């Protein structure tokens, strides 16, 4: 009976010894930001809001991956206009172009041209 209690205590202590480092690692890594798949953006204006592009269902079904590129004009008030497809799979470029049209940039005194490359994985 005494041996059974000692085993239970050791098991409980062992679980705590394993659990605390796992909890600590989870808390440390949970605070880190996820890598942003937008790896290149030309232009000097800062993006203030905008959804990331959604991975198209057709591309997922056909296992299409790769980089899509678009060029666009940022107006003085931060809206996006004149989105032009530069390169990549047409399915992926269309998804990127749709997302970019919803983006907002900071205000500026002039219009700017920008290019975005997005890696769909």
Rosetta silent file (secondary structure, phi, psi, omega in degrees, C-alpha in Angstrom):
SEQUENCE: XXXXXXXXXXXXXXXXXXXXXXXXXXXXXXXXXXXXXXXXXXXXXXXXXXXXXXXXXXXXXXXXXXXXXXXXXXXXXXXXXXXXXXXXXXXXXXXXXXXXXXXXXXXXXXXXXXXXXXXXX
SCORE:     score description
SCORE:     0.000 S_00000001
   1 L     0.000  -43.268  179.530    0.000    0.000    0.000 S_00000001
   2 H   -66.331  -38.902 -179.674    2.807    2.403    0.878 S_00000001
   3 H   -65.506  -38.890  179.170    4.661    1.475   -2.328 S_00000001
   4 H   -63.864  -40.436  178.503    1.545    2.218   -4.424 S_00000001
   5 H   -66.097  -40.205  178.353    1.246    5.678   -2.871 S_00000001
   6 H   -63.190  -40.836  177.923    4.919    6.385   -3.530 S_00000001
   7 H   -62.142  -42.041  178.569    4.481    5.378   -7.181 S_00000001
   8 H   -62.638  -41.176  178.462    1.494    7.700   -7.506 S_00000001
   9 H   -63.683  -43.145  179.090    3.510   10.562   -6.036 S_00000001
  10 H   -64.183  -40.368  178.187    6.396    9.905   -8.413 S_00000001
  11 H   -62.464  -45.847 -179.996    4.019    9.778  -11.389 S_00000001
  12 H   -63.090  -42.143  179.074    2.412   13.063  -10.371 S_00000001
  13 H   -66.322  -39.016  178.701    5.818   14.681   -9.837 S_00000001
  14 H   -63.865  -41.442  177.993    7.030   13.336  -13.192 S_00000001
  15 H   -63.481  -40.304  178.928    4.016   14.768  -15.001 S_00000001
  16 H   -66.533  -37.127  179.505    4.617   18.148  -13.392 S_00000001
  17 H   -65.916  -32.050  179.008    8.287   18.067  -14.388 S_00000001
  18 H   -85.140  -37.143 -174.279    7.323   17.456  -17.996 S_00000001
  19 H   -68.885  -41.515 -175.882    4.265   19.695  -18.073 S_00000001
  20 H   -63.495  -45.173  175.875    5.873   22.922  -16.839 S_00000001
  21 H   -62.236  -35.896  177.338    8.552   23.134  -19.544 S_00000001
  22 H   -64.912  -42.919  177.796    5.894   22.421  -22.157 S_00000001
  23 H   -63.522  -42.759  179.754    3.675   25.171  -20.778 S_00000001
  24 H   -62.472  -45.899  177.992    6.625   27.552  -20.654 S_00000001
  25 H   -61.689  -41.162  179.220    7.620   26.798  -24.268 S_00000001
  26 H   -62.082  -43.605  179.483    4.034   27.240  -25.402 S_00000001
  27 H   -66.246  -38.555 -179.771    3.792   30.638  -23.726 S_00000001
  28 H   -66.673  -48.168 -175.888    7.117   31.776  -25.157 S_00000001
  29 H   -79.383  -19.532  178.178    6.363   30.711  -28.711 S_00000001
  30 H   -68.972  -26.955 -179.440    2.702   31.793  -28.623 S_00000001
  31 L   -81.189  -11.440 -178.798    3.813   35.412  -28.348 S_00000001
  32 L   -79.121  139.108  177.261    5.943   35.275  -31.480 S_00000001
  33 L   -71.995  148.979  176.056    4.363   36.616  -34.665 S_00000001
  34 L   -74.237  150.002  178.985    3.857   34.215  -37.541 S_00000001
  35 L   -63.846  138.341 -178.837    6.032   34.804  -40.576 S_00000001
  36 L   -88.049  122.905 -177.169    4.383   37.083  -43.075 S_00000001
  37 L   -71.693   -9.372  174.180    4.239   35.505  -46.532 S_00000001
  38 E   -77.409  108.239 -174.119    4.463   38.910  -48.198 S_00000001
  39 E  -105.700   -5.766  177.030    8.186   38.947  -48.765 S_00000001
  40 E  -149.833  132.473  177.176    8.636   41.901  -51.072 S_00000001
  41 E  -147.535  118.189  177.823    6.890   45.220  -51.345 S_00000001
  42 E   -90.792  148.168  179.515    8.201   48.198  -53.239 S_00000001
  43 L   124.365  161.409 -175.390    7.111   51.655  -52.263 S_00000001
  44 L  -106.100   -5.588 -176.189    7.591   53.974  -49.353 S_00000001
  45 L   -92.643  145.257 -175.604    4.111   54.078  -47.890 S_00000001
  46 L   -89.940  135.949  176.738    3.087   51.960  -44.966 S_00000001
  47 E   -73.143  124.770 -179.297    0.130   49.586  -45.175 S_00000001
  48 E   -97.275  -33.422  177.911   -2.409   50.530  -42.504 S_00000001
  49 E  -158.877  154.215  177.358   -5.058   47.861  -43.068 S_00000001
  50 L   157.629  139.050  179.862   -5.928   45.098  -45.413 S_00000001
  51 L   -77.183  147.079  173.631   -6.736   41.416  -45.456 S_00000001
  52 L   -70.478  157.112  179.197   -4.142   38.927  -46.663 S_00000001
  53 L   -65.375  143.302  177.433   -5.020   37.134  -49.896 S_00000001
  54 L   -88.491  140.379  177.636   -7.088   34.007  -49.520 S_00000001
  55 L   -71.403  117.828 -175.532   -5.746   30.812  -51.006 S_00000001
  56 L   -63.180  143.524 -179.781   -8.217   30.027  -53.832 S_00000001
  57 H   -61.637  -39.068  179.113  -10.177   26.783  -53.558 S_00000001
  58 H   -63.430  -41.965  178.696   -9.331   25.878  -57.162 S_00000001
  59 H   -64.954  -38.535  178.134   -5.616   26.344  -56.481 S_00000001
  60 H   -65.410  -42.669 -178.958   -5.877   24.200  -53.369 S_00000001
  61 H   -64.366  -39.798 -178.504   -7.735   21.486  -55.281 S_00000001
  62 L   -91.628    3.023 -179.718   -5.157   21.480  -58.096 S_00000001
  63 L    56.264   46.432  178.130   -2.246   21.924  -55.641 S_00000001
  64 L   -89.725  125.144  178.227   -1.111   25.151  -57.321 S_00000001
  65 L  -133.118  161.426  176.274    1.578   26.985  -55.382 S_00000001
  66 E   147.685 -169.017 -177.002    3.948   29.772  -56.166 S_00000001
  67 E  -102.917  135.340  174.131    4.574   33.483  -56.217 S_00000001
  68 E  -116.132  142.654 -179.883    2.087   36.027  -57.517 S_00000001
  69 E  -129.858  137.798  173.886    3.058   39.632  -58.340 S_00000001
  70 E  -137.199  149.764  172.471    0.910   42.724  -58.884 S_00000001
  71 E  -115.203  147.953 -178.691    1.676   46.432  -59.435 S_00000001
  72 E  -157.469  168.411  178.060   -0.723   49.157  -58.419 S_00000001
  73 E  -107.257  135.800  175.195   -1.124   52.838  -57.714 S_00000001
  74 E  -103.933  121.221 -179.497   -1.708   54.179  -54.202 S_00000001
  75 L   -73.083  171.478 -178.682   -3.773   57.368  -54.205 S_00000001
  76 L   -62.144  -33.126 -179.506   -3.029   60.319  -51.943 S_00000001
  77 L   -87.654    5.545  173.029   -5.738   59.248  -49.506 S_00000001
  78 L    97.336    1.119  178.189   -4.333   55.691  -49.286 S_00000001
  79 L   -82.172  159.853 -179.840   -6.695   53.778  -51.565 S_00000001
  80 E  -103.534  135.583  176.284   -5.452   51.299  -54.185 S_00000001
  81 E  -143.071  167.737  177.344   -6.275   51.714  -57.869 S_00000001
  82 E    53.403   54.187  178.598   -5.034   50.454  -61.254 S_00000001
  83 E   -76.163  125.640 -179.748   -4.052   46.974  -60.111 S_00000001
  84 E  -121.426  132.351  179.008   -2.052   45.226  -62.854 S_00000001
  85 E   -76.831  126.964 -176.772   -1.118   41.573  -62.842 S_00000001
  86 E  -102.022  -46.188 -178.151    2.649   41.196  -63.296 S_00000001
  87 E  -169.615  160.419  179.123    3.363   37.497  -62.934 S_00000001
  88 L   118.335  178.375  177.477    2.441   34.148  -61.493 S_00000001
  89 L   -63.701  134.921 -178.160   -0.309   31.609  -61.907 S_00000001
  90 H   -55.709  -35.116  179.746   -3.498   33.348  -63.106 S_00000001
  91 H   -65.916  -43.531 -178.363   -5.518   31.807  -60.269 S_00000001
  92 H   -72.972  -38.561  179.868   -3.106   33.071  -57.630 S_00000001
  93 H   -64.519  -39.443  178.453   -2.617   36.487  -59.233 S_00000001
  94 H   -62.585  -42.816  178.527   -6.381   37.037  -59.323 S_00000001
  95 H   -63.525  -40.649  178.229   -6.661   36.244  -55.598 S_00000001
  96 H   -66.194  -42.844 -179.714   -3.806   38.644  -54.809 S_00000001
  97 H   -62.625  -39.587  178.257   -5.318   41.402  -56.973 S_00000001
  98 H   -64.171  -39.970  179.854   -8.675   41.057  -55.206 S_00000001
  99 H   -69.263  -41.725 -177.215   -7.027   41.347  -51.795 S_00000001
 100 H   -62.364  -35.166 -179.924   -4.847   44.318  -52.793 S_00000001
 101 L   -63.969  -18.501  179.954   -7.885   46.339  -53.903 S_00000001
 102 L   -94.105   -5.436 -177.008   -9.133   46.197  -50.282 S_00000001
 103 L   -76.268  151.561  176.443   -5.871   47.452  -48.768 S_00000001
 104 E  -126.406  136.755  179.292   -5.448   50.939  -47.257 S_00000001
 105 E  -114.280  168.322  178.208   -2.185   52.835  -46.974 S_00000001
 106 L   -68.995  156.653 -179.905   -1.182   55.904  -44.978 S_00000001
 107 L   -67.471  151.418  176.940   -1.933   59.354  -46.400 S_00000001
 108 L  -151.803  168.616 -178.395    0.674   61.129  -48.542 S_00000001
 109 L   -83.576  -16.312 -179.915    0.995   64.265  -50.645 S_00000001
 110 L  -134.632  164.686  173.382    1.466   62.354  -53.931 S_00000001
 111 L   -78.658  151.352  179.771    0.372   59.137  -55.599 S_00000001
 112 E  -131.094  150.874  170.887    2.819   56.234  -55.504 S_00000001
 113 E   -95.694  144.562  177.874    3.416   53.092  -57.522 S_00000001
 114 E  -144.565  156.632  175.606    3.965   49.861  -55.608 S_00000001
 115 E  -132.113  138.537  179.763    4.563   46.206  -56.346 S_00000001
 116 E  -125.300  134.537  171.344    3.728   43.273  -54.108 S_00000001
 117 E  -111.991  133.324 -179.359    4.994   39.696  -54.331 S_00000001
 118 E  -130.691  130.328 -178.954    3.081   37.089  -52.361 S_00000001
 119 E   -96.376  109.004  176.088    4.134   33.466  -51.865 S_00000001
 120 E   -86.053  116.513  179.599    1.119   31.142  -51.860 S_00000001
 121 L  -121.378    0.000    0.000    2.137   27.938  -50.065 S_00000001
